[in-house]
Amino acid sequence: MSMRFKFGPSGVCILSLVGAALAQQPPPQPRDYYTGTPGVGLPVAPPAPGAPSAAFAPATGNVHMFGALYSVESCTYDPARGVIVAPSRGVVQSVRANDAWISFINHDGSVNTPRWIGIQNAGAERDTMTPPLVLNEPYGSFLHDGVLYLADRDGGTPDPVNAGQNTPSVAVLRTFDMTTGRPLKSVTVAGSPWLNDIGVAADGTVYGTNTGAADKPETWQVWKISLDGQASVFVQGAPLSMPNGIEVDGEGNIVVVNIGTPDVITFAPDGRVVRTEQAAQAGNDGLVIMADGVKFVSSVRQGGISMMKPGASAKLIAENIPSAASMCYDPKANQLVIPMNANNGLAFVSLKGIWAPGRTRTEKHSLRARPSI
């Protein structure tokens, strides 16, 4: 096959293929589920069945990779590997479904593993595995008892019946084995189009925020998903105001931050309001709670990181971070890691001299043996 370049009437260069047409790639053969090869190097994935195997060769020591991120909304920390787990949402469902992937990021922001879950292309490569991979557009993420929880969604794809419209979106909680990367369970939350952030209690109960619309308080919700996969509304309406970040504190209370107000609201497991505090800014998204009760809150709209000590007024420890989304804590480096959504990157805020590290809350990265949905 040869290539020919020519210029059209407007001076635009046109590349044409001459000779035999490009051969269509054969469809992928069904195979067992697999993840990307850990590390930066080659090959990036195990060989297909029947193909010759090749030992993994890491990139040479003078190579440092950055990136591997696209539209990251949240992160969590994996203490077993000592890496930041970053889910990239990929393109939106209306463009291409099942496009998301999971990367591992080092403490300095360099890439540990470009694609662990989701090394396959969207479409047949994911669909023909056993089990198949479905990871559409994950928002919140949480690591608990060796299980990775992701707030994903189905739907939102072009409607084949109604041209120019998309199918309805519905929230789905997906779980993956953090050792093997294999899919575990999916729970559909039929009353929510998508969950923004999620938190997991010590017993495995999941809480998720339905942010809703600014002018529709009835859409401001926190959902509760039980161990047997039953979803129900935990809290609805005020004092929620477009709820976003959510965590479970050391006493088992559910803590929620609002976009619409600077309120940081603590609910008891029965739904009662225990206390209401204020972050230094409104428009909030991320929430990290330390073992000593100190809270860090990120504002996706105003770009600041609030530090909230029990009984004291909140103060800003960082400012003007673009789209500061659902952050996580990296205990080994004593830093906050802040995904920046459409900016396709992570910001790192050192807590050195700000907060003394100790044993942190474990719900983001617990490996204790407890049940999970």
PADRENKE-281391 format. One record per residue (C-alpha): residue number from 1; residue in three letters; z, x, y. Coordinates in steps of 0.1 Angstrom, whole numbers, plus 5000, padded with zeros to 4 digits. Each point is the difference from the previous one (the first is absolute). Example, Ala and Ser with C-alpha at 12.3 -4.5 7.8 and 13.67 -1.06 7.14 Angstrom:
marfi i: 1	aa: ALA	w: 5078	u: 5123	v: 4955
marfi i: 2	aa: SER	w: 4993	u: 5014	v: 5034
//
This chain:
marfi i: 1	aa: MET	w: 5000	u: 5000	v: 5000
marfi i: 2	aa: SER	w: 4992	u: 5012	v: 5035
marfi i: 3	aa: MET	w: 5011	u: 4989	v: 5035
marfi i: 4	aa: ARG	w: 4979	u: 4995	v: 5030
marfi i: 5	aa: PHE	w: 5011	u: 4998	v: 5037
marfi i: 6	aa: LYS	w: 4980	u: 4982	v: 5026
marfi i: 7	aa: PHE	w: 5006	u: 4986	v: 5034
marfi i: 8	aa: GLY	w: 4994	u: 4963	v: 5008
marfi i: 9	aa: PRO	w: 4986	u: 4986	v: 5033
marfi i: 10	aa: SER	w: 5034	u: 5001	v: 5016
marfi i: 11	aa: GLY	w: 5006	u: 5036	v: 4991
marfi i: 12	aa: VAL	w: 5025	u: 4991	v: 4972
marfi i: 13	aa: CYS	w: 4999	u: 5023	v: 4971
marfi i: 14	aa: ILE	w: 4993	u: 4981	v: 4967
marfi i: 15	aa: LEU	w: 5008	u: 5015	v: 4966
marfi i: 16	aa: SER	w: 4978	u: 4988	v: 4973
marfi i: 17	aa: LEU	w: 5002	u: 5007	v: 4963
marfi i: 18	aa: VAL	w: 4967	u: 5011	v: 4984
marfi i: 19	aa: GLY	w: 4993	u: 4999	v: 4963
marfi i: 20	aa: ALA	w: 5020	u: 4983	v: 4974
marfi i: 21	aa: ALA	w: 5026	u: 4975	v: 5012
marfi i: 22	aa: LEU	w: 5037	u: 5009	v: 4997
marfi i: 23	aa: ALA	w: 5011	u: 4992	v: 4965
marfi i: 24	aa: GLN	w: 5026	u: 4973	v: 4999
marfi i: 25	aa: GLN	w: 5033	u: 5013	v: 4987
marfi i: 26	aa: PRO	w: 5010	u: 4986	v: 4966
marfi i: 27	aa: PRO	w: 5030	u: 4977	v: 5000
marfi i: 28	aa: PRO	w: 5033	u: 5017	v: 4992
marfi i: 29	aa: GLN	w: 5012	u: 4998	v: 4964
marfi i: 30	aa: PRO	w: 5033	u: 4981	v: 4993
marfi i: 31	aa: ARG	w: 5029	u: 5024	v: 4998
marfi i: 32	aa: ASP	w: 5037	u: 5002	v: 5000
marfi i: 33	aa: TYR	w: 5018	u: 4999	v: 5034
marfi i: 34	aa: TYR	w: 5002	u: 5033	v: 5017
marfi i: 35	aa: THR	w: 5012	u: 5016	v: 5033
marfi i: 36	aa: GLY	w: 4988	u: 5028	v: 5021
marfi i: 37	aa: THR	w: 5009	u: 5035	v: 4990
marfi i: 38	aa: PRO	w: 5032	u: 5011	v: 5018
marfi i: 39	aa: GLY	w: 4994	u: 5028	v: 5026
marfi i: 40	aa: VAL	w: 4971	u: 5011	v: 5021
marfi i: 41	aa: GLY	w: 4973	u: 5016	v: 4979
marfi i: 42	aa: LEU	w: 4974	u: 4992	v: 4973
marfi i: 43	aa: PRO	w: 4994	u: 4978	v: 4981
marfi i: 44	aa: VAL	w: 5015	u: 4972	v: 5021
marfi i: 45	aa: ALA	w: 5002	u: 4977	v: 4970
marfi i: 46	aa: PRO	w: 5000	u: 5002	v: 4962
marfi i: 47	aa: PRO	w: 4966	u: 5000	v: 4983
marfi i: 48	aa: ALA	w: 4984	u: 4969	v: 4987
marfi i: 49	aa: PRO	w: 5002	u: 4993	v: 4963
marfi i: 50	aa: GLY	w: 4975	u: 5023	v: 4982
marfi i: 51	aa: ALA	w: 4996	u: 5023	v: 5030
marfi i: 52	aa: PRO	w: 5010	u: 5037	v: 4997
marfi i: 53	aa: SER	w: 5035	u: 5007	v: 5012
marfi i: 54	aa: ALA	w: 5009	u: 5025	v: 5026
marfi i: 55	aa: ALA	w: 5034	u: 5015	v: 5009
marfi i: 56	aa: PHE	w: 5012	u: 4992	v: 5035
marfi i: 57	aa: ALA	w: 4995	u: 5029	v: 5024
marfi i: 58	aa: PRO	w: 5020	u: 4997	v: 5033
marfi i: 59	aa: ALA	w: 4984	u: 5009	v: 5033
marfi i: 60	aa: THR	w: 5005	u: 5036	v: 5010
marfi i: 61	aa: GLY	w: 5031	u: 5009	v: 5019
marfi i: 62	aa: ASN	w: 4981	u: 5002	v: 5033
marfi i: 63	aa: VAL	w: 4991	u: 4963	v: 4999
marfi i: 64	aa: HIS	w: 5022	u: 4974	v: 5016
marfi i: 65	aa: MET	w: 4987	u: 4964	v: 5000
marfi i: 66	aa: PHE	w: 5009	u: 4974	v: 5025
marfi i: 67	aa: GLY	w: 4989	u: 4964	v: 5002
marfi i: 68	aa: ALA	w: 4994	u: 4978	v: 4969
marfi i: 69	aa: LEU	w: 5013	u: 4970	v: 5020
marfi i: 70	aa: TYR	w: 4984	u: 4969	v: 5013
marfi i: 71	aa: SER	w: 5018	u: 4971	v: 5017
marfi i: 72	aa: VAL	w: 5034	u: 5009	v: 4987
marfi i: 73	aa: GLU	w: 5026	u: 4974	v: 5008
marfi i: 74	aa: SER	w: 5031	u: 5012	v: 4981
marfi i: 75	aa: CYS	w: 5014	u: 5029	v: 4980
marfi i: 76	aa: THR	w: 5028	u: 5008	v: 4976
marfi i: 77	aa: TYR	w: 5016	u: 5032	v: 4986
marfi i: 78	aa: ASP	w: 4998	u: 5010	v: 4964
marfi i: 79	aa: PRO	w: 5030	u: 5023	v: 4992
marfi i: 80	aa: ALA	w: 4987	u: 5009	v: 4966
marfi i: 81	aa: ARG	w: 4969	u: 5016	v: 5013
marfi i: 82	aa: GLY	w: 5014	u: 5008	v: 5035
marfi i: 83	aa: VAL	w: 4970	u: 4984	v: 5017
marfi i: 84	aa: ILE	w: 4993	u: 4972	v: 5025
marfi i: 85	aa: VAL	w: 4982	u: 4971	v: 4983
marfi i: 86	aa: ALA	w: 4973	u: 4986	v: 5024
marfi i: 87	aa: PRO	w: 4980	u: 4969	v: 4992
marfi i: 88	aa: SER	w: 4966	u: 4999	v: 5017
marfi i: 89	aa: ARG	w: 4987	u: 4964	v: 5005
marfi i: 90	aa: GLY	w: 4964	u: 5010	v: 5000
marfi i: 91	aa: VAL	w: 4975	u: 4977	v: 5017
marfi i: 92	aa: VAL	w: 5009	u: 4963	v: 5005
marfi i: 93	aa: GLN	w: 4994	u: 4975	v: 4972
marfi i: 94	aa: SER	w: 4971	u: 4984	v: 5019
marfi i: 95	aa: VAL	w: 4981	u: 5033	v: 4998
marfi i: 96	aa: ARG	w: 5010	u: 5011	v: 4965
marfi i: 97	aa: ALA	w: 5027	u: 4988	v: 4977
marfi i: 98	aa: ASN	w: 5022	u: 5023	v: 4979
marfi i: 99	aa: ASP	w: 4995	u: 5031	v: 5021
marfi i: 100	aa: ALA	w: 5036	u: 5012	v: 5005
marfi i: 101	aa: TRP	w: 5016	u: 5032	v: 4985
marfi i: 102	aa: ILE	w: 5032	u: 5020	v: 4999
marfi i: 103	aa: SER	w: 5003	u: 5036	v: 5013
marfi i: 104	aa: PHE	w: 5028	u: 5025	v: 4997
marfi i: 105	aa: ILE	w: 5008	u: 5019	v: 5032
marfi i: 106	aa: ASN	w: 5022	u: 5031	v: 5004
marfi i: 107	aa: HIS	w: 5028	u: 5005	v: 5025
marfi i: 108	aa: ASP	w: 4978	u: 5018	v: 5025
marfi i: 109	aa: GLY	w: 4973	u: 4973	v: 4999
marfi i: 110	aa: SER	w: 4976	u: 5018	v: 4977
marfi i: 111	aa: VAL	w: 4986	u: 4982	v: 4970
marfi i: 112	aa: ASN	w: 5017	u: 5004	v: 4967
marfi i: 113	aa: THR	w: 4976	u: 4977	v: 4981
marfi i: 114	aa: PRO	w: 4971	u: 4983	v: 5018
marfi i: 115	aa: ARG	w: 4998	u: 4970	v: 4977
marfi i: 116	aa: TRP	w: 5025	u: 4993	v: 4972
marfi i: 117	aa: ILE	w: 4997	u: 4962	v: 4995
marfi i: 118	aa: GLY	w: 4965	u: 4989	v: 5010
marfi i: 119	aa: ILE	w: 4979	u: 5031	v: 4992
marfi i: 120	aa: GLN	w: 4973	u: 4976	v: 4987
marfi i: 121	aa: ASN	w: 4974	u: 4984	v: 5023
marfi i: 122	aa: ALA	w: 5004	u: 4963	v: 5007
marfi i: 123	aa: GLY	w: 4981	u: 4978	v: 4976
marfi i: 124	aa: ALA	w: 4991	u: 5007	v: 4965
marfi i: 125	aa: GLU	w: 5019	u: 5033	v: 4997
marfi i: 126	aa: ARG	w: 5033	u: 4982	v: 5007
marfi i: 127	aa: ASP	w: 4990	u: 4967	v: 4982
marfi i: 128	aa: THR	w: 4991	u: 5016	v: 4967
marfi i: 129	aa: MET	w: 5032	u: 5019	v: 4994
marfi i: 130	aa: THR	w: 5028	u: 4987	v: 4977
marfi i: 131	aa: PRO	w: 5019	u: 4988	v: 5018
marfi i: 132	aa: PRO	w: 4977	u: 4995	v: 5030
marfi i: 133	aa: LEU	w: 5012	u: 5012	v: 5034
marfi i: 134	aa: VAL	w: 5004	u: 4975	v: 5028
marfi i: 135	aa: LEU	w: 5013	u: 5014	v: 5033
marfi i: 136	aa: ASN	w: 4984	u: 4982	v: 5030
marfi i: 137	aa: GLU	w: 5018	u: 5006	v: 5032
marfi i: 138	aa: PRO	w: 5037	u: 5010	v: 4996
marfi i: 139	aa: TYR	w: 5023	u: 4998	v: 5030
marfi i: 140	aa: GLY	w: 5037	u: 5006	v: 4991
marfi i: 141	aa: SER	w: 5010	u: 5024	v: 4973
marfi i: 142	aa: PHE	w: 5033	u: 5007	v: 4982
marfi i: 143	aa: LEU	w: 5011	u: 5023	v: 4971
marfi i: 144	aa: HIS	w: 5028	u: 4987	v: 4979
marfi i: 145	aa: ASP	w: 5011	u: 5010	v: 4965
marfi i: 146	aa: GLY	w: 4968	u: 5018	v: 4993
marfi i: 147	aa: VAL	w: 4979	u: 4971	v: 5010
marfi i: 148	aa: LEU	w: 4977	u: 4999	v: 5031
marfi i: 149	aa: TYR	w: 4999	u: 4966	v: 5017
marfi i: 150	aa: LEU	w: 4971	u: 4992	v: 5023
marfi i: 151	aa: ALA	w: 4995	u: 4970	v: 5022
marfi i: 152	aa: ASP	w: 4963	u: 4993	v: 4993
marfi i: 153	aa: ARG	w: 4978	u: 4970	v: 5004
marfi i: 154	aa: ASP	w: 4971	u: 4982	v: 4983
marfi i: 155	aa: GLY	w: 4972	u: 4980	v: 5016
marfi i: 156	aa: GLY	w: 4986	u: 5007	v: 5035
marfi i: 157	aa: THR	w: 4967	u: 5007	v: 4984
marfi i: 158	aa: PRO	w: 4966	u: 4984	v: 5011
marfi i: 159	aa: ASP	w: 4999	u: 4964	v: 4989
marfi i: 160	aa: PRO	w: 4970	u: 4995	v: 4977
marfi i: 161	aa: VAL	w: 4998	u: 4963	v: 5009
marfi i: 162	aa: ASN	w: 5007	u: 5000	v: 5037
marfi i: 163	aa: ALA	w: 4978	u: 5027	v: 5017
marfi i: 164	aa: GLY	w: 5018	u: 5020	v: 5027
marfi i: 165	aa: GLN	w: 5035	u: 4990	v: 4988
marfi i: 166	aa: ASN	w: 5025	u: 5018	v: 4978
marfi i: 167	aa: THR	w: 5020	u: 4987	v: 4971
marfi i: 168	aa: PRO	w: 5037	u: 4993	v: 5006
marfi i: 169	aa: SER	w: 5023	u: 5029	v: 4999
marfi i: 170	aa: VAL	w: 5031	u: 4999	v: 4978
marfi i: 171	aa: ALA	w: 5029	u: 5025	v: 4998
marfi i: 172	aa: VAL	w: 5004	u: 5019	v: 4967
marfi i: 173	aa: LEU	w: 5028	u: 5023	v: 4991
marfi i: 174	aa: ARG	w: 4987	u: 5027	v: 4977
marfi i: 175	aa: THR	w: 5020	u: 5026	v: 4980
marfi i: 176	aa: PHE	w: 4990	u: 5033	v: 4985
marfi i: 177	aa: ASP	w: 5018	u: 5024	v: 4977
marfi i: 178	aa: MET	w: 5008	u: 5030	v: 5021
marfi i: 179	aa: THR	w: 4998	u: 5024	v: 4971
marfi i: 180	aa: THR	w: 4966	u: 4990	v: 4986
marfi i: 181	aa: GLY	w: 4985	u: 4981	v: 5030
marfi i: 182	aa: ARG	w: 4991	u: 4971	v: 4977
marfi i: 183	aa: PRO	w: 5001	u: 4964	v: 5013
marfi i: 184	aa: LEU	w: 5031	u: 4980	v: 4989
marfi i: 185	aa: LYS	w: 5002	u: 4965	v: 5014
marfi i: 186	aa: SER	w: 4985	u: 4979	v: 5028
marfi i: 187	aa: VAL	w: 5018	u: 4971	v: 5016
marfi i: 188	aa: THR	w: 4981	u: 4976	v: 5022
marfi i: 189	aa: VAL	w: 5019	u: 4986	v: 5030
marfi i: 190	aa: ALA	w: 4981	u: 4968	v: 5004
marfi i: 191	aa: GLY	w: 5015	u: 4989	v: 5033
marfi i: 192	aa: SER	w: 4993	u: 5033	v: 5019
marfi i: 193	aa: PRO	w: 4965	u: 5014	v: 5010
marfi i: 194	aa: TRP	w: 5014	u: 5035	v: 4999
marfi i: 195	aa: LEU	w: 5034	u: 5017	v: 5001
marfi i: 196	aa: ASN	w: 5005	u: 5027	v: 5026
marfi i: 197	aa: ASP	w: 5029	u: 5020	v: 4987
marfi i: 198	aa: ILE	w: 5022	u: 4999	v: 4969
marfi i: 199	aa: GLY	w: 5035	u: 5011	v: 4990
marfi i: 200	aa: VAL	w: 5016	u: 5001	v: 4966
marfi i: 201	aa: ALA	w: 5036	u: 4992	v: 4993
marfi i: 202	aa: ALA	w: 5021	u: 5020	v: 4974
marfi i: 203	aa: ASP	w: 4994	u: 4972	v: 4974
marfi i: 204	aa: GLY	w: 4962	u: 5001	v: 5005
marfi i: 205	aa: THR	w: 4997	u: 4969	v: 5022
marfi i: 206	aa: VAL	w: 4972	u: 5005	v: 5025
marfi i: 207	aa: TYR	w: 5000	u: 4988	v: 5036
marfi i: 208	aa: GLY	w: 4968	u: 4999	v: 5021
marfi i: 209	aa: THR	w: 4991	u: 4990	v: 5035
marfi i: 210	aa: ASN	w: 4973	u: 4975	v: 5010
marfi i: 211	aa: THR	w: 4994	u: 5010	v: 5036
marfi i: 212	aa: GLY	w: 4981	u: 4969	v: 5009
marfi i: 213	aa: ALA	w: 4986	u: 4990	v: 5034
marfi i: 214	aa: ALA	w: 5016	u: 5005	v: 5034
marfi i: 215	aa: ASP	w: 4997	u: 4963	v: 5009
marfi i: 216	aa: LYS	w: 5010	u: 4986	v: 4965
marfi i: 217	aa: PRO	w: 5037	u: 5005	v: 4993
marfi i: 218	aa: GLU	w: 4996	u: 4982	v: 4967
marfi i: 219	aa: THR	w: 4979	u: 5030	v: 4988
marfi i: 220	aa: TRP	w: 5028	u: 5025	v: 5007
marfi i: 221	aa: GLN	w: 5014	u: 5004	v: 4965
marfi i: 222	aa: VAL	w: 5019	u: 5023	v: 4976
marfi i: 223	aa: TRP	w: 4991	u: 4994	v: 4964
marfi i: 224	aa: LYS	w: 5022	u: 5007	v: 4969
marfi i: 225	aa: ILE	w: 4984	u: 5009	v: 4967
marfi i: 226	aa: SER	w: 5024	u: 4998	v: 4970
marfi i: 227	aa: LEU	w: 5000	u: 5022	v: 4969
marfi i: 228	aa: ASP	w: 4981	u: 4973	v: 4981
marfi i: 229	aa: GLY	w: 4973	u: 5000	v: 5027
marfi i: 230	aa: GLN	w: 5010	u: 4968	v: 5017
marfi i: 231	aa: ALA	w: 4992	u: 5000	v: 5038
marfi i: 232	aa: SER	w: 5019	u: 4979	v: 5025
marfi i: 233	aa: VAL	w: 5006	u: 5000	v: 5038
marfi i: 234	aa: PHE	w: 5032	u: 5019	v: 5008
marfi i: 235	aa: VAL	w: 5000	u: 4995	v: 5038
marfi i: 236	aa: GLN	w: 4976	u: 4981	v: 5022
marfi i: 237	aa: GLY	w: 4997	u: 4997	v: 5038
marfi i: 238	aa: ALA	w: 5025	u: 5012	v: 5026
marfi i: 239	aa: PRO	w: 5017	u: 5024	v: 5003
marfi i: 240	aa: LEU	w: 4970	u: 5016	v: 4984
marfi i: 241	aa: SER	w: 4972	u: 5007	v: 5025
marfi i: 242	aa: MET	w: 4970	u: 5014	v: 4982
marfi i: 243	aa: PRO	w: 5021	u: 5019	v: 4974
marfi i: 244	aa: ASN	w: 4986	u: 5033	v: 4989
marfi i: 245	aa: GLY	w: 5021	u: 5029	v: 4985
marfi i: 246	aa: ILE	w: 5026	u: 4991	v: 4974
marfi i: 247	aa: GLU	w: 5026	u: 5020	v: 4980
marfi i: 248	aa: VAL	w: 5031	u: 4993	v: 4979
marfi i: 249	aa: ASP	w: 5031	u: 5018	v: 5013
marfi i: 250	aa: GLY	w: 5028	u: 5016	v: 4981
marfi i: 251	aa: GLU	w: 5020	u: 4967	v: 4998
marfi i: 252	aa: GLY	w: 4971	u: 4981	v: 4986
marfi i: 253	aa: ASN	w: 4991	u: 4982	v: 5033
marfi i: 254	aa: ILE	w: 4964	u: 4995	v: 5010
marfi i: 255	aa: VAL	w: 4991	u: 5016	v: 5033
marfi i: 256	aa: VAL	w: 4969	u: 4989	v: 5019
marfi i: 257	aa: VAL	w: 4983	u: 5012	v: 5032
marfi i: 258	aa: ASN	w: 4979	u: 4978	v: 5022
marfi i: 259	aa: ILE	w: 4967	u: 5006	v: 5019
marfi i: 260	aa: GLY	w: 5007	u: 4972	v: 5025
marfi i: 261	aa: THR	w: 5035	u: 5012	v: 5010
marfi i: 262	aa: PRO	w: 5020	u: 5033	v: 4998
marfi i: 263	aa: ASP	w: 5024	u: 4982	v: 4976
marfi i: 264	aa: VAL	w: 5010	u: 5017	v: 4968
marfi i: 265	aa: ILE	w: 5016	u: 4972	v: 4979
marfi i: 266	aa: THR	w: 5022	u: 5004	v: 4970
marfi i: 267	aa: PHE	w: 5001	u: 4971	v: 4976
marfi i: 268	aa: ALA	w: 5024	u: 4996	v: 4971
marfi i: 269	aa: PRO	w: 4985	u: 4993	v: 4966
marfi i: 270	aa: ASP	w: 5007	u: 4963	v: 5005
marfi i: 271	aa: GLY	w: 4979	u: 5000	v: 5032
marfi i: 272	aa: ARG	w: 5028	u: 5000	v: 5026
marfi i: 273	aa: VAL	w: 4997	u: 5022	v: 5030
marfi i: 274	aa: VAL	w: 5026	u: 5028	v: 4998
marfi i: 275	aa: ARG	w: 4991	u: 5017	v: 5032
marfi i: 276	aa: THR	w: 4973	u: 5005	v: 5026
marfi i: 277	aa: GLU	w: 4993	u: 5034	v: 5017
marfi i: 278	aa: GLN	w: 4973	u: 5011	v: 5024
marfi i: 279	aa: ALA	w: 4976	u: 5029	v: 4996
marfi i: 280	aa: ALA	w: 4991	u: 5019	v: 5032
marfi i: 281	aa: GLN	w: 4965	u: 4983	v: 5000
marfi i: 282	aa: ALA	w: 4984	u: 4968	v: 4987
marfi i: 283	aa: GLY	w: 4968	u: 4999	v: 4979
marfi i: 284	aa: ASN	w: 5017	u: 5016	v: 4971
marfi i: 285	aa: ASP	w: 4986	u: 5008	v: 4965
marfi i: 286	aa: GLY	w: 5018	u: 5026	v: 4980
marfi i: 287	aa: LEU	w: 5036	u: 5002	v: 4989
marfi i: 288	aa: VAL	w: 5020	u: 5028	v: 4983
marfi i: 289	aa: ILE	w: 5037	u: 4995	v: 4993
marfi i: 290	aa: MET	w: 5022	u: 5030	v: 4992
marfi i: 291	aa: ALA	w: 5031	u: 5001	v: 4978
marfi i: 292	aa: ASP	w: 5023	u: 5002	v: 5030
marfi i: 293	aa: GLY	w: 4985	u: 4969	v: 5015
marfi i: 294	aa: VAL	w: 4978	u: 5016	v: 5026
marfi i: 295	aa: LYS	w: 4967	u: 4982	v: 5004
marfi i: 296	aa: PHE	w: 4966	u: 5014	v: 5012
marfi i: 297	aa: VAL	w: 4975	u: 4975	v: 5013
marfi i: 298	aa: SER	w: 4963	u: 5006	v: 5009
marfi i: 299	aa: SER	w: 4981	u: 4979	v: 5026
marfi i: 300	aa: VAL	w: 4964	u: 4995	v: 4990
marfi i: 301	aa: ARG	w: 4993	u: 4985	v: 5034
marfi i: 302	aa: GLN	w: 5019	u: 5023	v: 5023
marfi i: 303	aa: GLY	w: 5000	u: 5033	v: 4980
marfi i: 304	aa: GLY	w: 5037	u: 5009	v: 5000
marfi i: 305	aa: ILE	w: 5025	u: 5008	v: 4973
marfi i: 306	aa: SER	w: 5034	u: 4985	v: 5006
marfi i: 307	aa: MET	w: 5032	u: 5015	v: 4986
marfi i: 308	aa: MET	w: 5027	u: 4974	v: 4995
marfi i: 309	aa: LYS	w: 5035	u: 5011	v: 4992
marfi i: 310	aa: PRO	w: 5025	u: 4974	v: 4989
marfi i: 311	aa: GLY	w: 5018	u: 4986	v: 5031
marfi i: 312	aa: ALA	w: 4979	u: 5020	v: 5025
marfi i: 313	aa: SER	w: 4970	u: 4991	v: 5021
marfi i: 314	aa: ALA	w: 4966	u: 5011	v: 4986
marfi i: 315	aa: LYS	w: 4983	u: 5030	v: 5015
marfi i: 316	aa: LEU	w: 4965	u: 5013	v: 4997
marfi i: 317	aa: ILE	w: 4995	u: 5033	v: 4981
marfi i: 318	aa: ALA	w: 4962	u: 5001	v: 5002
marfi i: 319	aa: GLU	w: 4975	u: 4982	v: 5022
marfi i: 320	aa: ASN	w: 4963	u: 4992	v: 5003
marfi i: 321	aa: ILE	w: 4990	u: 5002	v: 4963
marfi i: 322	aa: PRO	w: 4967	u: 4980	v: 4996
marfi i: 323	aa: SER	w: 5005	u: 4970	v: 4977
marfi i: 324	aa: ALA	w: 5033	u: 5012	v: 4986
marfi i: 325	aa: ALA	w: 5001	u: 4979	v: 4968
marfi i: 326	aa: SER	w: 5023	u: 4997	v: 4969
marfi i: 327	aa: MET	w: 5016	u: 5034	v: 4998
marfi i: 328	aa: CYS	w: 5019	u: 5017	v: 4972
marfi i: 329	aa: TYR	w: 5026	u: 5028	v: 4999
marfi i: 330	aa: ASP	w: 4993	u: 5034	v: 4984
marfi i: 331	aa: PRO	w: 5034	u: 5013	v: 4991
marfi i: 332	aa: LYS	w: 4989	u: 5035	v: 4989
marfi i: 333	aa: ALA	w: 4986	u: 5007	v: 5035
marfi i: 334	aa: ASN	w: 5024	u: 4977	v: 5018
marfi i: 335	aa: GLN	w: 4972	u: 4982	v: 5018
marfi i: 336	aa: LEU	w: 4986	u: 4966	v: 5006
marfi i: 337	aa: VAL	w: 4964	u: 4995	v: 4990
marfi i: 338	aa: ILE	w: 4981	u: 4974	v: 5020
marfi i: 339	aa: PRO	w: 4967	u: 4985	v: 4989
marfi i: 340	aa: MET	w: 4977	u: 4993	v: 5029
marfi i: 341	aa: ASN	w: 4977	u: 4972	v: 4986
marfi i: 342	aa: ALA	w: 4965	u: 5002	v: 5014
marfi i: 343	aa: ASN	w: 5007	u: 5036	v: 5013
marfi i: 344	aa: ASN	w: 4997	u: 5010	v: 4964
marfi i: 345	aa: GLY	w: 5029	u: 5025	v: 5000
marfi i: 346	aa: LEU	w: 5037	u: 5006	v: 4997
marfi i: 347	aa: ALA	w: 5024	u: 5011	v: 5028
marfi i: 348	aa: PHE	w: 5030	u: 5021	v: 4991
marfi i: 349	aa: VAL	w: 5033	u: 4998	v: 5020
marfi i: 350	aa: SER	w: 5026	u: 5026	v: 4992
marfi i: 351	aa: LEU	w: 5036	u: 4988	v: 5000
marfi i: 352	aa: LYS	w: 5013	u: 5035	v: 5004
marfi i: 353	aa: GLY	w: 5027	u: 4999	v: 5026
marfi i: 354	aa: ILE	w: 4998	u: 4961	v: 5001
marfi i: 355	aa: TRP	w: 5014	u: 4989	v: 4967
marfi i: 356	aa: ALA	w: 5018	u: 5021	v: 4974
marfi i: 357	aa: PRO	w: 4986	u: 4995	v: 4966
marfi i: 358	aa: GLY	w: 5021	u: 4988	v: 4971
marfi i: 359	aa: ARG	w: 4994	u: 4978	v: 4970
marfi i: 360	aa: THR	w: 4977	u: 4973	v: 5013
marfi i: 361	aa: ARG	w: 4993	u: 4965	v: 4990
marfi i: 362	aa: THR	w: 4985	u: 4999	v: 4966
marfi i: 363	aa: GLU	w: 4980	u: 4968	v: 4999
marfi i: 364	aa: LYS	w: 4969	u: 5017	v: 5013
marfi i: 365	aa: HIS	w: 5001	u: 5026	v: 4972
marfi i: 366	aa: SER	w: 5025	u: 4990	v: 4973
marfi i: 367	aa: LEU	w: 4993	u: 5012	v: 4965
marfi i: 368	aa: ARG	w: 5030	u: 4982	v: 4984
marfi i: 369	aa: ALA	w: 4992	u: 4978	v: 4970
marfi i: 370	aa: ARG	w: 5001	u: 4964	v: 5013
marfi i: 371	aa: PRO	w: 4978	u: 4971	v: 4993
marfi i: 372	aa: SER	w: 4968	u: 4994	v: 5020
marfi i: 373	aa: ILE	w: 4976	u: 4972	v: 5002
//
